[in-house]
Amino acid sequence: MKVIRTIEELRAEVKHRTSTGAGPVGLVPTMGYLHEGHASLMKRAREMTGTVVLSIFVNPIQFGPGEDFETYPRDEQRDLAVAESNGVDIVFIPGVQEMYPKPTKTKVAVSELTSLLCGASRPGHFDGVTTVVNKLFNIVKPDFAFFGMKDAQQVAVIEQMVYDLNLDVKIVPCPIVREADGLALSSRNVYLKPEEREQALVLSRSLNTALEQLEKGSITTAGEVRDLLTKVISESPIADIDYAEVLSFPDMIPLENDSRLSGTGNATILALAVRFGKTRLIDNALFQSKEGIPHV
């Protein structure tokens, strides 16, 4: 496994591997502090490609004022061990100066899909995400790029960018990975105090409750789902709801309260963002009602 810190060296290494018949290139973009969710992306990339590139870069332009850029968890040696144990060929760890040697005057912005959910709560966040991901695509030129569905809005935004700009890369969404008790894995889980960690289980519990009630036919509309999600989450005394939303996927259009979810065959997402103390966690469940509603 090679550790590379400059764009020039990375381009040369990928070009060399491609020219010598190493097969398709897979990119797993991350901000580091790797967990089993990231490992699942690396394993999928290992299965599908000949060269697996993992990027580790805490991207400053996707953090807003007062967010946790400076304190975002970092552990390079641990990350390298995780990468090597999951078959990564190249780890790209650029510094901020390498990625942004001068203040950037060009940004990639996807409209509409970024104006709600996390985009509404974190103005400019997705412009930073799409800009850095576009830069990574241009640097690595991957055939496939792997993203976790925990941030389903991010997946939808990146897929829209790829489609609109005719980028020559296939996005591979990968399932959410959870702890045994249901908490979705996240690098930010490390921030949670013991009580907050326990209370955060209300996220997966609210999603499963809503899905079970939909399956039984006890609730059928988007408004009923929103109300149930809010009711269950509010049972936690420290949960501060940012949003509990029901949308079509991947176009991310909020469904009207009277929209019926059963029998449509359309993909629908139940999306949550909730604060526990100072930590903001997201979670979601995606389903297509015609094929049944899977539990998270």
Sequence and secondary structure as in RCSB ss.txt:
>XXXX:A:sequence
MKVIRTIEELRAEVKHRTSTGAGPVGLVPTMGYLHEGHASLMKRAREMTGTVVLSIFVNPIQFGPGEDFETYPRD
EQRDLAVAESNGVDIVFIPGVQEMYPKPTKTKVAVSELTSLLCGASRPGHFDGVTTVVNKLFNIVKPDFAFFGMK
DAQQVAVIEQMVYDLNLDVKIVPCPIVREADGLALSSRNVYLKPEEREQALVLSRSLNTALEQLEKGSITTAGEV
RDLLTKVISESPIADIDYAEVLSFPDMIPLENDSRLSGTGNATILALAVRFGKTRLIDNALFQSKEGIPHV
>XXXX:A:secstr
 EEE  HHHHHHHHHHHHHTT   EEEEEE SS  HHHHHHHHHHHHH SEEEEEE   GGG  TTSSTTTS   
HHHHHHHHHHTT SEEE   HHHH SS         STTSSTHHHHSTTHHHHHHHHHHHHHHHH  SEEEEEGG
GHHHHHHHHHHHHHTT S EEEEE   B TTS B  GGGGG  HHHHHHTTHHHHHHHHHHHHHHHTS  BHHHH
HHHHHHHHTTSTTEEEEEEEEEETTT  B  TT B TT   EEEEEEEEEETTEEEEEEEEEEGGG     
